[in-house]
Amino acid sequence: MALPCGAWLIDTPGLRELGLLASDTSLDLAFPEIAALAAQCRFGDCRHQQEPGCAVRHALAEGTIPPGRWLSYAKLQREARHHALEADVTAQRDEKQKRKAIHKASKRMYRARGR
């Protein structure tokens, strides 16, 4: 059913959850301005958070990218990474090992401070 605001209401009996599967390619197609800026970042694996030379963060600071648009992109990017991790057993194992290493390092630092 079409709603006056332009959205659609869909009745899906028996369906408990509806998800959006996104990939880097689909994100680049949906957010071409962010993809173009990301290609200009200093580092190829830039996550656009605190890395130096991030063209996306620079554009956000200048107001070139609307904050709402960036938040939508970032949310979809997190979801895409989550789905990719769920599907990749090797990536799950690597992520678990990474978390364990960080936890062990933080415990060593805590002990080294004499606490």
Phi, psi and omega in degrees: 000129178280132178264156182302333181280356179102352178278167178243139174254123184238127176268122182234081181301134178084346179270119185270333185214141176237124183238161178249120177261117182241154175230172178301322181295314181292326176295318179298324179288323182281333182232066186297328181292324178286322178298319180295319178292320180300327179293341180266358181296152182298322181248138182294333180257027181301131179263359177064041179246290181226010183292142176290145178077023180278114181291329180291313179298322178298315179295324177296316180296325179280346181087013179290324177254126176297136182304322179296322179294317179297317180298321177296315179299311183298320180296314179295325179295318177298317179297319179297318178295320179298313180294321179295321178294319178300324184277342186249104182297320179296317179295325177297314180297316180297318179296319179296317179296322179297314179297319179297318180297318179296318180297315179297318180296320180292325177294318179297317180296319180298315179293323181296334179279357176083029182253000000 
